[in-house]
């Protein structure tokens, strides 16, 4: 089930990203030769008009192949090279933009249909079979104190739990007008790399327009947090925390345990991550193509296509090697 859910999540992220490129290409008159979800051998395909649509074996990506990517097609009508810098910039940027849009839409669905996590120490979810469940905690329990320390917010509760691995904590709980004392012992979860007892916060739904406002804030906030984290990792101020496909599959399964809203929020987080990472100025990613377009706009003529192509090929090879390394780290993490 976890793998099936992960394939749906990966497929949605890739579909939305490539759809951004596809729709923008159509809007500015760029001929699309192929719209593909996945890489590698073709599972099945069909052709409609000038475009071939295909589903390929490896679901960790996709592409939109447009006229003009091959040298002999540069001057043909409808090719990428015949469009203005602004039109090409829009085509390249649209993939990441659609990932931000997807996150925004998912947040609206969650906030209006399931609710926003309330920053109060009320338990909204108890994971069956986990520490909290075995200790007798229930949905609706309101945590008053942890080891005689008064708790006012969910964040304060999380701090107390996460800072006391393998230590028995006495939770003073209000339940149906009664006060209970329930001991729990938080444990470190190597899959999520967090100390936890298996509970989630209570949620409250938002009116539609308030949900729009909150969704914009959450999408922007996540984007800035990801950028800040990347800068801190590059400067060596924090340890790199990077998960590959195997790690993400595990996290999808972990999120699904807490319900559909948790899975949707995690999907939104992944979508923002994909949007931000694709805009980084790394060869072979959309960000580097945008840099070349900006250089072209400033100097009034394009960079030599062969030189640009060579840079992207080298970047692609480096990315593949990096992905293999990350997958290896994921395997080692799960084995150990």
VEXDREN-2710 file (C-alpha; in Angstrom, 1 decimal):
% VEXDREN-2710
k/r/px/py/pz
1/UNK/0.0/0.0/0.0
2/UNK/2.9/2.4/0.9
3/UNK/4.5/1.9/-2.5
4/UNK/1.1/2.4/-4.3
5/UNK/0.5/5.6/-2.4
6/UNK/4.1/6.8/-3.2
7/UNK/3.6/6.1/-6.9
8/UNK/0.4/8.2/-6.8
9/UNK/2.2/11.1/-5.0
10/UNK/5.2/10.9/-7.3
11/UNK/2.9/10.7/-10.4
12/UNK/0.9/13.7/-9.3
13/UNK/4.0/15.8/-8.7
14/UNK/5.5/14.9/-12.0
15/UNK/2.2/15.3/-13.9
16/UNK/1.5/18.8/-12.5
17/UNK/5.1/19.9/-13.2
18/UNK/5.2/18.7/-16.8
19/UNK/1.7/20.0/-17.4
20/UNK/3.0/23.4/-16.6
21/UNK/5.6/23.2/-19.3
22/UNK/3.1/21.6/-21.7
23/UNK/0.3/24.1/-21.3
24/UNK/2.7/27.1/-21.5
25/UNK/4.2/25.6/-24.7
26/UNK/0.8/25.4/-26.2
27/UNK/-0.1/28.9/-25.1
28/UNK/3.0/30.5/-26.7
29/UNK/2.9/28.4/-29.9
30/UNK/5.7/26.0/-29.2
31/UNK/5.2/22.6/-30.8
32/UNK/5.2/19.7/-28.3
33/UNK/6.5/16.5/-29.7
34/UNK/6.1/14.3/-26.6
35/UNK/4.6/14.6/-23.2
36/UNK/6.0/11.8/-21.0
37/UNK/5.5/10.7/-17.4
38/UNK/8.4/8.7/-16.2
39/UNK/11.7/7.7/-17.8
40/UNK/13.1/4.6/-19.5
41/UNK/11.2/2.0/-21.5
42/UNK/7.8/3.1/-22.8
43/UNK/4.9/1.2/-21.1
44/UNK/2.3/2.5/-23.5
45/UNK/1.7/5.6/-25.6
46/UNK/-0.8/7.3/-28.0
47/UNK/-0.7/10.2/-30.3
48/UNK/-3.1/13.0/-30.7
49/UNK/-2.4/15.8/-33.2
50/UNK/1.3/16.6/-33.2
51/UNK/2.0/15.3/-29.7
52/UNK/2.8/11.8/-28.5
53/UNK/1.7/11.0/-24.9
54/UNK/3.6/8.3/-23.1
55/UNK/3.9/6.5/-19.8
56/UNK/7.3/5.2/-19.0
57/UNK/8.7/2.5/-16.7
58/UNK/10.6/4.7/-14.1
59/UNK/8.1/7.1/-12.4
60/UNK/10.7/9.4/-10.8
61/UNK/10.4/12.2/-13.4
62/UNK/9.0/13.1/-16.8
63/UNK/9.6/15.5/-19.6
64/UNK/8.0/17.6/-22.3
65/UNK/10.0/17.3/-25.6
66/UNK/9.4/20.3/-27.8
67/UNK/10.4/21.1/-31.4
68/UNK/13.8/22.8/-31.5
69/UNK/15.6/20.6/-29.0
70/UNK/17.5/19.0/-31.8
71/UNK/20.0/21.1/-33.8
72/UNK/18.3/20.8/-37.2
73/UNK/15.0/22.0/-35.9
74/UNK/16.0/25.4/-34.5
75/UNK/14.7/27.5/-37.4
76/UNK/11.4/25.6/-38.0
77/UNK/8.1/27.3/-37.3
78/UNK/6.9/26.4/-33.8
79/UNK/10.4/25.6/-32.5
80/UNK/11.5/26.8/-29.1
81/UNK/14.3/28.9/-30.5
82/UNK/11.9/31.0/-32.6
83/UNK/10.2/32.3/-29.5
84/UNK/11.1/35.4/-27.5
85/UNK/13.2/35.2/-24.4
86/UNK/10.1/36.0/-22.3
87/UNK/8.1/33.2/-23.9
88/UNK/10.9/30.7/-23.4
89/UNK/11.4/31.9/-19.8
90/UNK/7.7/31.4/-19.1
91/UNK/7.9/27.9/-20.7
92/UNK/10.8/26.9/-18.4
93/UNK/9.5/28.5/-15.3
94/UNK/5.9/27.1/-15.6
95/UNK/6.9/23.6/-14.3
96/UNK/8.0/24.9/-10.9
97/UNK/5.2/27.4/-10.8
98/UNK/2.6/24.6/-11.2
99/UNK/4.2/22.8/-8.2
100/UNK/3.6/25.9/-6.1
101/UNK/0.0/26.0/-7.4
102/UNK/-0.5/22.3/-6.5
103/UNK/0.7/22.9/-3.0
104/UNK/-1.6/25.9/-2.7
105/UNK/-4.6/23.9/-3.9
106/UNK/-3.8/21.0/-1.5
107/UNK/-3.5/23.3/1.4
108/UNK/-6.9/24.8/0.6
109/UNK/-8.4/21.3/0.5
110/UNK/-6.9/20.4/3.8
111/UNK/-7.8/23.7/5.6
112/UNK/-11.4/23.7/4.4
113/UNK/-12.1/19.9/4.5
114/UNK/-9.9/18.7/7.4
115/UNK/-8.8/21.8/9.2
116/UNK/-5.7/23.6/10.3
117/UNK/-3.6/22.1/13.2
118/UNK/-4.7/24.1/16.3
119/UNK/-1.8/25.2/18.5
120/UNK/-3.4/23.8/21.6
121/UNK/-2.4/20.7/23.6
122/UNK/-5.4/18.7/22.5
123/UNK/-4.8/15.3/20.9
124/UNK/-6.5/15.0/17.6
125/UNK/-4.9/11.7/16.4
126/UNK/-3.7/8.6/18.2
127/UNK/-1.7/6.2/16.1
128/UNK/-3.0/2.7/16.7
129/UNK/-0.5/0.4/18.3
130/UNK/2.0/3.2/19.1
131/UNK/3.2/4.3/22.5
132/UNK/0.4/6.8/23.2
133/UNK/-2.2/4.2/22.1
134/UNK/-0.8/1.5/24.4
135/UNK/-0.6/4.0/27.3
136/UNK/-4.3/4.7/27.0
137/UNK/-4.3/8.2/25.5
138/UNK/-7.4/9.0/23.3
139/UNK/-8.5/11.5/20.7
140/UNK/-9.9/14.6/22.5
141/UNK/-7.5/14.3/25.5
142/UNK/-6.3/17.7/26.6
143/UNK/-2.7/17.8/28.0
144/UNK/-2.5/20.0/31.1
145/UNK/1.0/19.2/32.3
146/UNK/4.1/17.1/31.5
147/UNK/6.1/16.2/34.6
148/UNK/4.4/19.1/36.5
149/UNK/5.3/21.6/33.8
150/UNK/2.3/23.5/32.6
151/UNK/1.5/23.1/28.9
152/UNK/-0.3/25.8/27.0
153/UNK/0.4/25.0/23.3
154/UNK/1.0/22.0/21.1
155/UNK/4.5/23.3/20.4
156/UNK/5.3/23.2/24.1
157/UNK/4.0/19.6/24.2
158/UNK/6.2/18.6/21.3
159/UNK/9.2/20.2/22.9
160/UNK/8.7/18.2/26.1
161/UNK/8.2/14.9/24.3
162/UNK/11.0/15.4/21.7
163/UNK/13.6/16.4/24.4
164/UNK/13.0/13.4/26.6
165/UNK/13.8/10.2/24.6
166/UNK/13.5/7.0/26.7
167/UNK/12.4/8.9/29.8
168/UNK/9.1/8.3/31.4
169/UNK/6.9/11.4/31.4
170/UNK/3.8/11.8/33.5
171/UNK/1.0/13.5/31.5
172/UNK/-1.8/15.2/33.4
173/UNK/-4.8/14.8/31.1
174/UNK/-8.2/16.3/31.1
175/UNK/-10.8/13.9/29.7
176/UNK/-14.6/14.4/29.9
177/UNK/-14.2/16.5/33.0
178/UNK/-11.9/14.1/34.8
179/UNK/-8.2/14.5/35.5
180/UNK/-6.0/11.5/34.7
181/UNK/-2.3/10.9/35.1
182/UNK/-0.9/8.8/32.2
183/UNK/2.8/7.8/32.0
184/UNK/4.4/7.6/28.5
185/UNK/8.0/6.9/27.4
186/UNK/8.9/8.7/24.1
187/UNK/11.0/6.7/21.7
188/UNK/13.3/7.8/18.8
189/UNK/11.9/6.8/15.4
190/UNK/14.7/6.2/13.0
191/UNK/12.4/6.4/10.0
192/UNK/11.2/9.9/10.8
193/UNK/14.3/10.8/12.8
194/UNK/12.2/12.2/15.5
195/UNK/11.3/11.4/19.1
196/UNK/7.6/10.7/19.3
197/UNK/4.8/8.8/21.1
198/UNK/2.4/8.6/18.1
199/UNK/0.0/11.5/18.5
200/UNK/-1.2/14.4/16.3
201/UNK/-2.8/17.7/17.0
202/UNK/-6.5/18.6/16.8
203/UNK/-7.7/20.4/13.7
204/UNK/-10.2/23.2/13.0
205/UNK/-11.6/23.9/9.5
206/UNK/-11.3/27.4/8.0
207/UNK/-13.7/29.5/5.9
208/UNK/-12.8/29.4/2.2
209/UNK/-11.3/32.8/1.9
210/UNK/-9.4/32.4/5.1
211/UNK/-8.2/29.1/3.8
212/UNK/-6.9/30.9/0.6
213/UNK/-5.0/33.4/2.7
214/UNK/-3.5/30.7/5.0
215/UNK/-2.6/28.5/1.9
216/UNK/-0.7/31.4/0.3
217/UNK/1.1/32.0/3.6
218/UNK/2.0/28.3/4.1
219/UNK/3.3/27.9/0.5
220/UNK/5.4/31.0/0.8
221/UNK/6.6/30.1/4.3
222/UNK/7.7/26.6/3.2
223/UNK/9.5/28.0/0.2
224/UNK/11.5/30.4/2.3
225/UNK/12.3/27.7/4.9
226/UNK/13.6/25.4/2.2
227/UNK/15.8/28.1/0.7
228/UNK/17.1/29.0/4.2
229/UNK/17.8/25.3/4.9
230/UNK/19.7/24.9/1.6
231/UNK/21.8/28.0/2.4
232/UNK/22.5/26.7/5.9
233/UNK/23.6/23.3/4.5
234/UNK/25.8/24.9/1.9
235/UNK/27.5/27.0/4.5
236/UNK/28.0/24.1/6.8
237/UNK/25.9/25.5/9.6
238/UNK/23.6/22.5/9.7
239/UNK/24.1/18.8/8.7
240/UNK/22.6/17.9/5.3
241/UNK/19.3/16.2/5.6
242/UNK/18.5/14.7/2.2
243/UNK/16.2/11.8/1.4
244/UNK/16.1/9.9/-1.8
245/UNK/13.2/8.1/-3.4
246/UNK/13.4/5.2/-0.9
247/UNK/13.4/7.6/2.1
248/UNK/10.5/9.5/0.6
249/UNK/8.5/6.3/0.0
250/UNK/8.9/5.6/3.7
251/UNK/7.8/9.1/4.7
252/UNK/4.7/8.8/2.5
253/UNK/3.7/5.7/4.4
254/UNK/4.4/7.3/7.7
255/UNK/2.3/10.3/6.7
256/UNK/-0.6/8.1/5.5
257/UNK/-0.8/6.5/9.0
258/UNK/-2.1/9.8/10.3
259/UNK/-4.8/10.1/7.7
260/UNK/-5.5/11.7/4.3
261/UNK/-5.0/15.2/5.6
262/UNK/-1.5/14.3/6.7
263/UNK/-0.7/12.7/3.4
264/UNK/-2.0/15.8/1.5
265/UNK/0.1/18.1/3.6
266/UNK/3.2/16.0/3.0
267/UNK/2.4/16.0/-0.7
268/UNK/2.2/19.8/-0.6
269/UNK/5.5/19.9/1.1
270/UNK/7.1/17.7/-1.5
271/UNK/5.6/19.8/-4.3
272/UNK/7.1/23.0/-2.8
273/UNK/10.4/21.2/-2.5
274/UNK/10.3/20.1/-6.1
275/UNK/9.4/23.6/-7.2
276/UNK/12.2/25.3/-5.3
277/UNK/14.9/22.7/-6.1
278/UNK/14.1/22.9/-9.8
279/UNK/14.7/26.6/-9.7
280/UNK/18.2/26.2/-8.3
281/UNK/20.9/27.3/-10.8
282/UNK/22.2/23.8/-11.2
283/UNK/23.0/22.5/-14.7
284/UNK/20.3/20.2/-16.1
285/UNK/17.6/21.8/-13.9
286/UNK/15.1/24.4/-14.9
287/UNK/16.9/27.0/-12.8
288/UNK/20.1/26.8/-14.9
289/UNK/18.1/27.2/-18.1
290/UNK/16.5/30.4/-16.6
291/UNK/20.0/31.7/-15.9
292/UNK/21.0/31.2/-19.5
293/UNK/17.9/33.0/-20.6
294/UNK/18.7/35.9/-18.3
295/UNK/22.2/36.1/-19.7
296/UNK/20.7/36.1/-23.2
297/UNK/18.4/38.9/-22.3
298/UNK/21.2/41.0/-20.8
299/UNK/23.8/40.5/-23.7
300/UNK/21.2/40.5/-26.5
301/UNK/22.2/37.2/-28.0
302/UNK/22.0/33.6/-26.8
303/UNK/24.8/31.5/-25.3
304/UNK/26.3/29.1/-27.8
305/UNK/23.8/26.2/-27.9
306/UNK/26.5/23.5/-28.0
307/UNK/28.3/25.0/-24.9
308/UNK/25.0/25.2/-23.0
309/UNK/24.1/21.7/-24.0
310/UNK/27.4/20.4/-22.8
311/UNK/26.9/22.1/-19.4
312/UNK/23.5/20.5/-19.1
313/UNK/24.7/17.1/-20.0
314/UNK/27.5/17.3/-17.4
315/UNK/25.0/18.5/-14.8
316/UNK/22.6/15.6/-15.7
317/UNK/25.4/13.1/-15.2
318/UNK/26.4/14.6/-11.8
319/UNK/22.7/14.6/-10.7
320/UNK/22.4/10.9/-11.6
321/UNK/25.5/10.1/-9.6
322/UNK/24.2/12.2/-6.7
323/UNK/20.8/10.4/-6.9
324/UNK/22.5/7.0/-6.8
325/UNK/24.6/8.1/-3.8
326/UNK/21.4/9.3/-2.0
327/UNK/19.6/6.0/-2.7
328/UNK/22.6/4.1/-1.3
329/UNK/22.4/6.2/1.8
330/UNK/18.7/5.4/2.1
331/UNK/19.3/1.7/1.8
332/UNK/22.1/1.8/4.4
333/UNK/19.9/3.8/6.7
334/UNK/17.1/1.2/6.6
335/UNK/19.4/-1.7/6.9
336/UNK/21.1/-0.3/10.0
END
